[in-house]
Amino acid sequence: MSKCALIKAFLLFTGYLISCQYSHGQVPSRQGDYYYIPYRKQSKGTLQYGGNMRATATMNIAIAEMNKENYKEAELYFTRYLSIMSGDYRALIYRGICRYMNNDLDFAIRDLKRAVNMNRTENKDLYKLIGTIYCAEGKYEKAIRFLNKSLANLPYDPEIYNNLGKCYQELNDLASAYKCYNKAIQLDSTMALVYNNRGSVVNFSLEYMQHVHPDDIASALKDFEKAITVDSALEIAWRNKGVAQMLLKRYEQALFSLNLAIHLDTTDYLAYFQRSILYSKIGKFDLAEQDIFRCMYNDHINIQATLVERGNILLHQTRYKEALAFFSFYARKSFQRSFKAVMSMKSAEACAMDNNKETAMHYLKRAKHKGYFNSKIRIKTFLANPYFKNMNHYSRFLSFRSKVGKVLL
């Protein structure tokens, strides 16, 4: 879904703001939305700028293009205007918005910061927008700094607390994230996305799923249901609700939620991804493969997670040799050390399930060499992994598991 469909972003000359929501693609462990700051369209009519008719005409054309959502054209005309009237901070703000809509985030921030420096009193509300754009860039420490600055001017703005929560969540400071979401809900209990985001503090990543306490999942499920009560068309809340229900093994309810999420947004390939996992759990492997192939061909952001799940479907079908060939192929093909580690680990699982102990040990050592066991969560997952139960009486495996587990002591 394009930004234009998610944000109608236009700016008043006075700089006052109104609210809307923004959704972005994520890997399965990163669920939730930021609130982004939109602006109203400019009213029609002639605008005067310093008596310079050329500048006036250029600005009017720029605003007209912006109102038509032709952000590339609008940016060009704002640039022409600024070549004549370089001291107009309002035009800098407009161009910054256009650059943001054109996904030129660094240049957008540069314009907005210049506008703030030119008139800190009138443009102090821009700290919120700058911080939110830093969120979109993944520069969470900078985002937190600017969002905290904006709280000095807007201490009761729930959107700022929501965005702060998302930044803390991405930095894995879940306690701070939860506090920010609670504060946002305290300030405005009608914000569906904040309920969704608070629920998503429970990490649904593939590696962490086995270690989430059922009570935490039930609490998250309540938040997703609150989000849906506020906004029944909030697709991401339906998707997250389906994941929570799946973790609680309420498979029929989970399938209903994920089907509805896909109905609301047929381009949400994370919903297809989660539905593929669900179909595998209930033994509908043909449907699982259809969904995962849909993700493989269309979702280039989460391709690694999709490849892992494609191999998992083969494992669930006891097609161990095919799964081993699949995992080992991508372990060799990938240039990323971390992904090589994951695929080596999956290769070891395929060998263990096929009772091929020697080859399983070979891939386990390769996974360790690539850094798979540098994460304590992964070590816990490995120690609890049921796929290796055939090797519990194999001395080399027991020695390896003992050495890996010492990190947790």
Order of alpha helices (4+ residues) and beta strands (2+ residues): alpha-beta-beta-alpha-alpha-alpha-alpha-alpha-alpha-alpha-alpha-alpha-alpha-alpha-alpha-alpha-alpha-alpha-alpha-alpha-alpha-alpha-alpha
